[in-house]
Amino acid sequence: MKKILVTGGEGRFASKLKKTIHKNKFVFLNKKELNILDFNSIIKVLKKFRPKAVLHLAGLSRPMNIHEKNISKSILLNIIGTSNLVIACKKFNIKIIYFSTSYIYPGTKGNYKETDPVLPWNNYGWSKLGGECAVQMYNNSLIIRACMTEKPFLHKSAYANVKSNFIYHDKFINKLIKIINFKGIYNLGGKSQTIYEFAHKENKKIKKIYSKGEFPLRLDMSFKKIK
């Protein structure tokens, strides 16, 4: 059976995925083995493995302010690198599975559906939406607007007035496996709740903080479509 090729194979989520799924169905490649900024490198890798799909996890995420301080790096890795992959996958008719983010939504009204207008509130969101644009042009694709995080929760405090859909990586993987053969755009994450409510379940010592405009108050998404 043809395998699924995973870019960013040494990243946080990919490392968790390796421990959870059947490794014989996936090929995890690091940035040395697959450079998404080198189109010829992508072509060589696709010819070698002939995967049935590419799960695209490579890119730039944290620290979040890097997308403000170094927009060139953000554009290269999240937009141009993704575009290179789309073009290469199209060449061989290979499906691409792209991880986008809930940050592409404005964060004002919440309960966002996949068909709602998008308006990223920071440069990270814009960079992921830029990648999304390329993927949406290719019919053989799955776009997942994800909201997830590592366990344990990374911070000592959490917003008590910001609603989101955070879910830990292990539970997110269980959901991902169920839809990996889908095509189109899907929101994917956990229960709609404040970030403090989410984090407090695992860490009773976590402190409350309140966003005063630096973080949108309603980033939660609707999962009606995926259900």
N, C-alpha and C positions, 0 to 999 in steps of 0.2 A: 504494500500500500504506500502511496506517495505520502510524504511527510509534510508537516507545517514548519516552515522556516521562521525563526524568531530573531528579529533584529534587537540590538541592545541586550544581548543574552546574559550580561553580567550585571544588569541593573537591579534595583530593589524588587520590583514586581517579578521580573524574570527569574530571579533567584528563588523566590517563593514558589513560583509556578513549577520550577524544576523539581521541587520536593513533593509536589502534589499530583502531577499528571504522569501518564505513561511516557517515559522518556523516549521509547522507541518510535513514538509517533511525532516527535518534535526534534528539530535541530536548532540548538542555541548557538548563535554566533556573536562574538564580541566585536567591538569597533575595528580591531586590527584585521579580523577575518572578513568583515563586511563593512566597508566604508561607504556610507550612504551619500557622501559628497563626491564620490568617484563613480561615475556612471559605468565605466568599463568594468570596475570591480563588481558592481551589482550584476551586470550581464554575465560575467564569468561564474559567479556564485550560483545564479539561477540555472545556467547551463549545466553546472556540475551536479546540483541536487535535484533539479526538476521538481520542485515542491508543488503540492496541490494548492497551497496558500502561503502567504507571507503575513505573519503576525508582527506588525510594526510597533515595537516598543522603544526603539532608539529615539533619542531627542534630548532636548534641554528642558528641565523643569525647575529644580531648586538649586540655589536659593532664588526665591521668586523675584527679588530685585535685580537679578542678573539680566532680566529681560528689559529693564529700564536702563541699566548701566552699559550693557553691551548688546545693542539691538542687532548688530551685524552677526554675532554668534547665534542669537535667537532666530533670525531670519534664515541663516544658512542651515542650521540643524533641523528646525521645525517646519520650515516652509520649502526650501530648496531640496533638502534631503528627502523629504516626503514626496515631492514632485518627481524627483529622479526615480524613486521606487515605483511610483504609479506608472510612469512611462515604460519602465522595464517590465513590470508585470503585464501591462497591456501588450507588449511585444510578444509575450509567450502565453497570453490568456491565463495568467495565474491570478487567483483571487487575492486581494489585499484586505487585511483587517486592521483598521486604524483606530488607535486610542485617542479620542478627543477629550474634552473636559466640560464639566458643568459651568466653567468660567466663561464660556462663550455667551451665556445668557446675561441679560442686563443686571439681574439681581435685585429687582424692584418689587415684583408682584409674586414671585414664587410659583410653584406647581407648574413649571414650564413643560409644555409638550414639544415633541420633536418638530412640529410644524410652526411653532411660535417664532416671531422675529428674533434674530440674534444681534447682540451688541455687546461685545466683550468689554469688561470694565478695567482690564489691565493689559499690559503688553504680552503677558503669557497667554491670555485668552486670544488675543489677536494672532499670535504666532500659531496657535493650535487651529484656529479658524482658517488661517492661510493654508495649512496642510489639508484641512477638511475640504477646501474648495477644489484642490487637485483630485482628491479621492472621489468626490461627488461626481466628477466628470466621467468617471470610469464605472460602468454598470456592474462589473464583477467585483463588488466591494461591500464591506460591512464597516460602518462607522459607529463606534461606541462612545457616547458622551458619558464619561465615567466620573464617579466621585468615590475615591477610596483612599486609604492611608495605611501606614504600617501599624503593627501591634507590637509593643504597647504604644499608646498615643505619645507623640514626640515632645509635647509641650507641658509646662507646669501649670498653665492656665488656658482657659477656653472661653470663647464668646458665648455669653448667655442670652444674647439678643440677635444672634445670627442663625437662621435656619438653613440646614444643608442635608445631604444624603450620605454622609460618611458611612463607609463600611470597611471592615478590615480585609486585608488582602486575601486571606484564606477563604472567607465567605464569598468574596467577589469572584474568586476563581470558580467556585461551584456554580455560580450564575453564568459565568462566561462560557463554560463548557456546554451548557444547555442551548446556547444561541450561536455557537461558533460557526454553524453552517448557514445561518441567516444571511440575508443581504439587505441593504438599506441603512437607515439611521435609527439607533435605539439609545434611549437613556438607560443607564444602569448604575445602581447604587443601593443604598440601604434605606431604612425608614426615615421619613421626614421628621426632623427634630433639631433642636438647637445643638450647636457643636458641644456646648457644656454638657447637655443631657447625654450625648453620645459618649463623651470621654469619661464622664463621672461613673458610668456603669462598671468600668474596669479600674478606675482610680478614684477612690473616695476622697483623696486629699487634693484633687485638682481645684484650682481657684477660678472664680468667676471674673471675667472681664467683659467690658461692653464696647462695641464698636461705636465710634462717634463720627462715622463717615469714611473711615479708612478701609472698611470692608463692607460689601453689600449685605443687607439684612435678610434677603430672601433668595437664596440660590437653589432652593429645593426644586426637584424635578418631578414630573408626573411619570408613572410607570404603567399607565393604562395600555399603551400600545404593546409593550412587551408581555403584559399579562394576557 
